[in-house]
């Protein structure tokens, strides 16, 4: 009887642990999938100068990063408006112009990004 009770208790503990772990995995999905927005913002490091100065030349590595992240306009907006971007001095009104400045044909023209609209 005692062994059966221990097995039952062990099973209950296992189910609780699995349930909690499952909830965390579901909650981890966001604008950029399973990658947190602030971590994704670090991938935009090549765009630092171009996101602060509308006259700065946009590097090929920046355009490549924008093209990859821009496949999800929701993620791109979240990255441009993230705390990491703000602390790096990114000006959202300038950052939203980068896809156009990269001449990306498949950029999300007209997409609302907070109070900004992608040109």
C-alpha positions as CSV (number, residue, x, y, z in Angstrom):
1,X,0.0,0.0,0.0
2,X,2.8,2.4,0.9
3,X,4.6,1.7,-2.4
4,X,1.4,2.4,-4.4
5,X,1.0,5.7,-2.5
6,X,4.6,6.7,-3.3
7,X,4.2,5.8,-7.0
8,X,1.0,7.9,-7.1
9,X,2.7,10.8,-5.3
10,X,5.6,10.6,-7.7
11,X,3.3,10.5,-10.7
12,X,1.5,13.6,-9.5
13,X,4.7,15.5,-8.9
14,X,5.9,14.5,-12.4
15,X,2.6,15.8,-14.0
16,X,2.8,19.1,-12.1
17,X,6.4,19.6,-13.3
18,X,5.5,18.7,-16.9
19,X,2.5,21.0,-16.7
20,X,4.5,24.0,-15.4
21,X,7.2,23.4,-18.0
22,X,4.6,23.2,-20.8
23,X,3.1,26.5,-19.7
24,X,6.5,28.2,-19.8
25,X,7.2,27.0,-23.3
26,X,3.9,28.3,-24.6
27,X,4.4,31.7,-22.9
28,X,7.9,31.9,-24.5
29,X,6.5,32.4,-28.0
30,X,6.2,36.0,-29.0
31,X,6.5,38.4,-31.9
32,X,9.8,36.8,-33.0
33,X,8.8,33.2,-32.3
34,X,10.8,31.5,-29.6
35,X,13.6,34.1,-29.7
36,X,13.0,37.0,-27.2
37,X,12.6,40.4,-28.9
38,X,15.5,42.0,-27.0
39,X,17.8,39.1,-28.1
40,X,16.6,39.5,-31.7
41,X,17.5,43.2,-31.4
42,X,21.2,42.3,-31.0
43,X,21.1,40.8,-34.5
44,X,20.4,44.3,-35.8
45,X,23.7,45.6,-34.5
46,X,25.0,46.3,-38.1
47,X,22.1,48.8,-38.4
48,X,23.2,50.9,-35.4
49,X,24.4,54.0,-37.4
50,X,21.6,53.7,-40.0
51,X,19.0,53.6,-37.3
52,X,20.2,56.9,-35.8
53,X,20.9,59.0,-38.9
54,X,18.7,59.0,-41.9
55,X,21.6,60.1,-44.0
56,X,23.9,57.3,-43.0
57,X,24.7,54.6,-45.5
58,X,23.0,51.3,-44.8
59,X,25.5,48.4,-44.9
60,X,24.9,45.2,-46.7
61,X,25.0,43.3,-43.4
62,X,22.3,45.5,-42.0
63,X,20.1,45.0,-45.1
64,X,20.6,41.2,-44.8
65,X,19.5,41.3,-41.2
66,X,16.5,43.4,-42.0
67,X,15.5,41.2,-44.8
68,X,15.6,38.1,-42.5
69,X,13.8,39.7,-39.6
70,X,11.4,41.6,-42.0
71,X,9.9,38.4,-43.1
72,X,7.8,38.8,-40.0
73,X,6.7,42.5,-39.9
74,X,5.5,42.0,-36.3
75,X,8.9,40.9,-35.2
76,X,10.6,43.7,-37.1
77,X,8.4,46.3,-35.4
78,X,8.9,44.7,-32.0
79,X,12.7,44.8,-32.5
80,X,12.7,48.4,-33.6
81,X,10.6,49.5,-30.7
82,X,12.3,47.2,-28.1
83,X,14.0,48.3,-24.9
84,X,17.3,47.1,-26.3
85,X,16.9,49.3,-29.4
86,X,15.9,52.3,-27.2
87,X,19.0,51.8,-25.0
88,X,21.2,51.6,-28.1
89,X,20.0,55.0,-29.2
90,X,17.8,53.8,-32.1
91,X,15.4,56.4,-33.4
92,X,12.2,54.5,-34.4
93,X,11.3,57.2,-36.9
94,X,14.7,56.6,-38.7
95,X,14.8,52.8,-38.2
96,X,11.5,52.3,-40.0
97,X,13.1,53.8,-43.1
98,X,15.8,51.1,-43.3
99,X,13.9,48.5,-45.3
100,X,13.2,51.2,-47.9
101,X,16.8,52.5,-47.8
102,X,17.9,48.9,-48.4
103,X,15.6,48.8,-51.5
104,X,13.9,45.6,-50.3
105,X,11.3,44.8,-52.8
106,X,9.3,42.6,-50.4
107,X,9.3,45.0,-47.5
108,X,6.0,45.5,-45.6
109,X,5.0,48.9,-47.1
110,X,2.2,50.6,-45.1
111,X,2.6,48.2,-42.1
112,X,1.7,50.0,-38.8
113,X,4.6,49.8,-36.4
114,X,3.3,51.4,-33.2
115,X,2.7,55.0,-34.1
116,X,4.9,54.7,-37.2
117,X,4.1,53.4,-40.6
118,X,6.7,51.6,-42.7
119,X,7.3,53.5,-46.0
